[in-house]
Amino acid sequence: MDSLSGLGSRDVTVFEFLPNLLLAALLSHVLALVYQRFAQSLSNKRTFAATFLPITLTTAMIIAILQTNIVLSLGLVGALSIIRFRTAIKEPEELSYIFFCIAIGLGAGAGQRGLTLIGFAMVAGILCARGLFQRKDEGQNLMLTVTGPRNLAIKQVLEILEGGCTLVDLKRLEDVDDTVEAVFVVELDGVEALTSVRTRLRDLDDSITSTFVDHRHLA
């Protein structure tokens, strides 16, 4: 154990740690702005982006502490093995941003400021460019949330939407208590098409509720 305690260990001073922590905080804040502006997620963007700062800073702190003693890293493996995360990440894009936060924390915590800045600039730049390109190709897309009884026939809902929309993309389907909630991204030609879709959904089942939201400005 004595031989392990000195293996790869080094002292991290406060003067080294604070600039790294400030860098992690700054980059996580910028990443949150990028996410809110360019992400295609249907979740509440402000709420999710608020988690970027604590995730990044916590990761940076862990890495900085582990550098002081290699034995602590072995203990971390055991601690993580008993942790259970029960909050589901519903969209792959959200998971990619979480990994980005962790990468920033790893780089800043290890004192690799140059590499962290270069990597952040490249990845964030790609995300922004992709977001701008996708928005140019978008029409008047709306997020449609359809809520109905558990026995609601999703196939019939899709047929109604495909008959009145130029684009239909099922994003999420959830069973909540005795109801079914389906989230779609749809593209409509105008108000008349929207009214027709709402009427046909209501004719399918009186208990169905439908909500249209411009998902590009959802934040």
N, C-alpha and C positions, 0 to 999 in steps of 0.2 A: 504493500500500500504506500510506503514511503517513496518508492521509486515512481509510482504513478503520480504522486502529489506534485512532483516537479516537472512532469512531462508536459511540454507545450504550455506551461503556465507562465503568466507575466502579470505584473502589477499595472493596473489601469488607473491613472490619476484622475482627479476631478477635472483638471484643466483639459485633459484629453476627452473625457466623457461628455462634458457639457456641450462643446461644439458639435459632437456627433449627435447628441440628443436634439439639439436645435435644428440640425440639418434634417433629421428624420421628421420632426414636426413640420418644418417648412414644406418638404416634399409631399408629405401626406395631405397637407392642406391643398396644395396645387393639384394633387391627384383627385381629391374630392371635387374640386371645381371642374376638372376634366370629365369626371364621371357624370356629374349633374348636367353638363352641357352636351355630351356626346353619346352617353350610354343609351342603349335601346331597351333597357330593362323596363318592365311594367310595374315594378315595386315602387314604393315611395322613395325617391332618390335622396332626398335630404336626410331622411331617417337612416338609410343605409350608409350614406356617405359619412355620417357622424361617427360611425364605428372605425373609420380609417385611422384617425389619430391615435386612439388607445391601442389598436392592434399594432401599429407601426412602432409606437414608443415602447410598448411592452416587449416586443421582439428585440428592439435595440438594447433594452435593459438586460434582457436574458443573455444575449450574446456577449455583452460587455462583462457581465458577472462571470460567465463561464470561462472567459479568458483568464481569469485570475486563478482558477484551479480546475484542472482537467477532471478531477474526481466529481465535481459538481455536474459535469455533463453526463456522467454515468447515472447519477441520481435523477437527472432530468428525464432520462429515458424511462426509468421506473415510474416517475410521477405521471408522465404523459400516458402510460399504459393503463392507468386506472381512471383517467378522465373520460367522460362520456359527453359528447356534444349532441344535444337533442333538438337544437334549432336547425331545421332543414334549410339548405340553400336551394331555392326553387329554380334558379336560372343559372346556366353555366357561366354567363357573363359576370354575374356577381362573384362566383368562385374565382374567376381570373383576376378580378380586382383585389380580392383578399390575398391571393398569392403575390400580387404586385406589392401590396403593403408589407407582407412578410419579407419579400426580397429587399425592399428599401430598409426595413429594420435590421436585416442581417448585414447588409453592407455598411450602414451607418454604425451599428453596434460594433462591428469589427474594425472600424476606423478606416475603411476603404472609401474615403469621401470622393476621390476622383472617379473611381469606377462606378460608384453609386450615382453620381451626377450624370456621367456619360450614359449609363444604362437607362436612367430615368428619362433623360432627354430623348433618347432614341425611341423607347417604348411609348412614352406619352405622345411623342410626335406622330407615331404610327396610329395610335388610337384616335388622335384628333383628325388626321387625314382621312382615316376610314370613316369616322363619323360624318365629316363634311361630304364625302363622296356618297355615302348612303342617303343623306338628307336630300342631295340634289336629285336622286333617282326616285324619291318618294312622291306620291301623289297626296291627296287629302286623306291620309290614313287616320282611322279612328280606332280607339280601343273600345270594344263592346263587351260588357259583362252581362251574361244571361244567368239568372238565378231562377230555379224552379224546384218542383218536388223531386224526390229521389228517383222516381220512376220516369223522369223526363227522358224522352228518346233523343239523344244527342244527334243521331243520324238524321232525324227529321229537322232538327234545328239547323244542321249543316245544309240540308237541301233548301231550306228557306233562304239562308244567307247566300248560298251560291246562286240562287235564282234572282236575287236582288242586288248583289254586290259584284264588283269587278275583281275583287281580291278578298279571299278568306283564308286566314291563317290561325289555326287553333294553337294558343299559347299555353293554356293551363286548364286543367279539369280537376276539380276537387269535390269530394263529398264532405259536407259540413253538417253534422247532426242529421236532420231529416231532409236536407236540401242538397241540390247539386249546383255548383257554380262553375261556369265555363267562361273563359276569357279568350276573346278573339281579337285579332287585328284585321279590320275590314277596310275596304276602299269603296266609297259610294260616289255615284255620279252627281248627286244633288240632294236637296231636301226631300223631294218627292220619293226618291228611292229609300231614303231613311224612314220616312213615314210609312211606306209600304212594308218594309221589313218589320217595323215595330207592330204594325197591325196584324201581320201574318203570324208573328210570334205570340201575340195575345190570343189570336184565334186558335192556336194550337193548344193553349192551356191558359185559363184566366188567371192562374196564380203566378204565371211567369212575369218577372220584372226584367227590364233591359235598361242598361245605362251606357250611353255613348260619351267618350271622353277623347279629346285630342291627345293621344299618347306621346306625341313629340314634345309637348310642353308639360308633361306630368313630372312634378318635382316635389 
